[in-house]
Amino acid sequence: MNNKIYLALIFIFAGFASFAQNSVLKGQVIDGKTKEPLAGAYVYFADRKGAALTDAFGQYSISKMPSGTYEVKVKYVGYKEFKKQIDLTENKVINLTVTLEEKAESLQNVKVYGKAIIESEASSRRTEKKANNIMNVLSAQAMERSPDINAANALQRVSAVTLQRNSGSDEAFAIIRGLEPRYNNTLINGVKVTSPDPASRFVSLSIIPSDLLDRIEVSKTLTPQMEGDAIGGTVNLIFKDAPEFEYFKVNASAGYSTIFFNRKFDDFSHGAVQSKSVSERFGPDYKPGQGNFSRANLDFTQKNAPVTSLLGFTYGRRLLKNKLGFIISDSYQNQYYGTNSEFNIAQLDTRPGKNYQPVISDVANRTYSTQQLNNGLSTHLDYKFNDNNKISLDNIFLYTHLAQTRLSIDTSILGGNGGRTGPGTGAVFNDNRSYIQNQYVENLKLSGKHILSNHFLFDWAGIYSNSTQNAPDRADISLNHLINPDFTSTPNYLYNVSRIWQKSSNKDLTALANLGYKSGLGKNNSIELKAGGLYRQSNRFNNQNEYTLKPTPDNLTGGKTVFTDIYAADWVVYNVTGTSTSDKANYTAYENITAGYGEFKLTLNKLDAVGGVRVEGTEQGYDTHPVVLDVKSNAKKTYTDVLPSLQLKYKLTDKSNIRASYFKSISRPALYELVPTPTFGQSTDITGNPEVKHTVADNYDIRYELYPKNEEQFFIGGFYKNITNPIEFALNSLDGGQANTSPQNFGTATVTGAEVVYSRFFGMLGVSANYTYTYSNINTTKIFTSTDANGVSTSVPKLQSRPMQGQTANVVNLSLLYKNDKRKAFVQLAYTYTSKTLALVYPNYGFDYYQQPQSFLSLSGQKQIDKHFVFTAKVNNLFNTATTIKIGSLVQSRDVYNLGFNLGFRYSL
C-alpha cells in the first residue's frame, strides 16, 4: 500500500514540476500591408521541439515549453521568413504578433520550380495570380467553410461550373462553361483518372470527400505541358502533401435528409444479393431453375431512415532529420438520402392531326431510397535526398458502395393492356428494383524532381490507375393490373422479372517526363524552356449477363399468374443460358496515346508569354465478345492532332493582371461510345457508334484580374470557342417503351461567354459572387412533320438552330459571409441559380428535352471553441428545389430531394 502511495506522490510532484515549466507562446500572424490574419502559417522554434499552425483567424499557441531563450521562426508561402529571439519564463504567457512581408519572386533562383502547399483562401488567390494559365482555385479552407461535403458540390461554387446529376442523385459530373462532362478532364494530382463507368470516361465527383483535398484547380486554358483533351476545362483534384510539421486533424458529423420526415426509407436484404451469376457459379452449360435466384432482394420493406454519418482524419509529419515526409488521410461518409420522382415516357403521337408531336404515353411515380457509403484513403510519402533531389509516392484509393431501392407505379396513358378509357383507368405497372453497385478507383503515382544544375530541372512520373465497377444481381420485378371503366380492378399479375450482373474495368499505365531550362536575362527578365512527353496505354472491358424470368402460366386457366408475394411467385427461366455468351454489351476496348510538347516562358519585366505546341497521337479500338453478326464486331482508328497554344499575362500592378489566351484542344469519344452494341441505362438504352469522330476546338480567352487583399478578388473576362464535330447523345427513336440513344457528331458549334467574379469583405461582413453568361449555337437537321388540309402528313428534314447539350445560359453564385476574428466564427449563406439547360436532343424539329431553371440556397457555419475544437453546421437545399425536365410543355421528369443537414466538429493539433 505504502509503495502505491509513494508512487502516486511521485506522479503528483512530477505533474506539478511539469506545470511549473509550462510556458506558453501565443499570438497572431498577419499580413504586413493589409493587416489581415494569415491562416496556415507555420510557427516553430528553430532549436527546440515545438510548433503550431495558425488557424482560420491567423492565431497560434505553443504550450508546455520550459523557460529559456529561443529563436522563433514563421514560414508562409509567398512571404519572407520571420525570425526573432524571445525569452520564455515559467508560468508566463507571452503574446507575439508576427507581421510578414510579401516576398518578391527571384528569377535567378531555380528553386522557383518548387511546389507550394496551399490550404488557405489567401494562398489560392496567390496561385491564381501567379499561374501561367487562366484558372480558378478552390482552397481547402473554402471547402471547410462551405455547406458541401464532397468535391462535386464544392465545385459548383466556382464560376462557370455547374453539375450534371442523375435521377437518383448518386452521380454528379462537372459542366464547365456550358460544355458537358465529355469536354472536360478530371485529374488527380495532375494525372488523368480512370473511370469505373462502363459507358463514359469520367468519374462521379460525388464519391470524392472534400476533406481529403488540399485544393481544387479548375484550369480554363491549356499550356503545351497539359494534356490536350479538355475543351471546357480541367478539374485537378490536389490531395494533401506531407507537411513541414506534425499535423493532425479529425472531423466528424451526423446528418439527416428531411425527405424522410414524410415517408419511410425503402430497403431490401443486401445479403441476399448473389455476387456471381448462375453461369459464373455453375458454368455456361448449366440450365438454371427458379431456385437458383434469390428472392429476398425483391422483398421490399420500410423503415426509418438511418442517420448520415461522416468521419475523417489526417496525420502527417517529417522524420529522419526532415528527409522523409508522409501524410495519410481517410474519410468515411455513410449517407442516406432519397428522391421523389415523376418519370414520364414521351413518344411520337401518330394519331390523325397530331403532326407526330411528342405526347406522354406513360406516367410513372417513383421513390428512390439510397445508401451511399464513400471511403477515401490518401497516402503520400516523399524522400529528400538533398535540396536538389526528391522522390514521392502517392496513392489515392476511392471506394463507394451504393445500395438503392426504386419503387415505381407506371400508368399507361396510351394503349397498354386493355387501353385507357378515361382518367383513373387503364393498365398500371408496379416496377420495383433493387440495385447494389461497388466502385473502386485507385491512382498510384511514383514521381521524382531533380535539379541537375543551376539552370536545369528534370521531373518524371509513372502512374498506375485502375477503376472497377461491380453491379451484381440488379433485380427488377414488374407487376401489372387493369383498372376497368367502372373502376373495378383485376388482381396484380406477375409480368416479368429480370436479373442483371454487370462488371466493368478501366486500367491505365502512364509514363511521362519533362526537362526544363531556366535562365535570367538581366534584371526582371528570364527565359524558361521545357520539353517532354507522355505515353499512356488504356484498356477497358465490360461484362454483362442478364436472365429474364417469365411467370409460369396458371395451371387451371392457362392465363396470367396472380402475384401474392415474392416468395410464392412461380416463374420459369426464359433464357436458361443467360446472355453471357451472346450479350452484345460484352466488349473489350483500348486507347493508346503518345504525346510530346515544346514550351517556352518568356518574362520581360511585366509581361509573361507562355506558348508552344503539343502533338498527340491517338489509337482507339474495340472487340465485341463474341462476334455479333448484325453489327461491326471490331474496329480500329488512329488520328494525330497538333495543338498550338499561347498565353499572355501583363502585370499592370502588383495586384492586377490582364491575360489573353489561345489554345487548340480536342475531345475523344469514350471507348464504349465506339462499340455499336447496347448496354442498360438508368432510363435509356445506350448504343455506341463506331463512326463517331473526335471533337476539335479553337479556344480564345481574355481576363482582367484584381487582388485587393488576401481573400479578395475581382475577375472579368470573356471566351469564345469554335468546335468542330461536337459529340452529343441523341434519341434515335421513340416508338414507346425504352428510348434508344447514341453518340453522334453535329457539324460545327460555337460557344461564347463572359465571367465576372467578385469577393470582398467590409469589416466582418463579406460577399463572394460570380456570374457566367454562355451562348452556344449549333445547327442540326431534324424531322419536320406537317399535315395538310386533307389530313395527309408529310415529314421532311429541316435545319434547327439550338444550344449545345448541357449548356446553361446563366449561372449565378452569391454568398453572404460573416467573419468575426475575435469570436472565431464564420457563417456563409450561399445561393446558386442556373437557367434553362438543354438535357437531351430530340429527333423531331422544335422538341428537345430542357432542364428547367433552378435556385438553390444553402447555409453553413463554424465556431472555434478553443485552439483545438471547431463546431460546424451545414444545411443544403433550403428552397427544396426540384429538378424538372420538359419536352415542349410536357413534364418528362421531376425529381425532389428536400433539405438535408449535417452537424459536427473538427479537432486539430
DAUR-V771062 format. One line per field, one symbol per residue. burial: + if it has 9 or more other ideal C-beta (glycine too) atoms within 8 Angstrom, else -. A space follows every 10 residues. Layout:
burial=???
This chain:
burial=---------- -------+-- ++++++++++ +----+++++ ++++++---- ++++++++++ ++--+-+--+ +++++++-+- -+---+-+-- ---+-+-+-+ -+----+--+ -++----+++ +++++++++- --++++++++ ++++++++++ ++++++++++ ++++--++++ ++++++++++ +++++++++- ++++++++++ -+++++++++ ++++++++++ ++++++++++ ++++++++++ +++-+-++++ ++++++++++ ----++++-- -+++--+++- -----+-+-+ --++++++++ ----+--+++ ++++++++-- -+++++++++ ++++++++++ +++++++++- ---+++++++ ++++-+++++ ++++++++++ ++++----++ ++++++++++ ++++++++++ ++++-+---+ ----++++++ ++++++++++ ++++++++++ +----+++++ ++++++++++ ++++++++++ ++++------ -+++-+++++ ++++++++-+ ++++++++-- ----++++++ ++++++++++ ++++++++++ +--+------ +++--+--+- +-+-+-++++ --++++++++ ++++++++++ +++---++++ ++++++++++ ++++---+-- +--------- +-++++++++ +----++++- ++++++++++ ++++++++++ ---+++++++ -+-++++-++ +++++++-++ ++++++++++ +++-++++++ +--+----++ ++++++++++ ++++++++++ +---++++++ ++-+++++-+ -++++-+--- --+----+-+ -+++++++++ ++++++++++ ---+++++++ ++++++++++ +++++-++++ +--+++++++ ++++----++ ++++++++-+ +-+++++--+ ++++++++++ ++++++++-
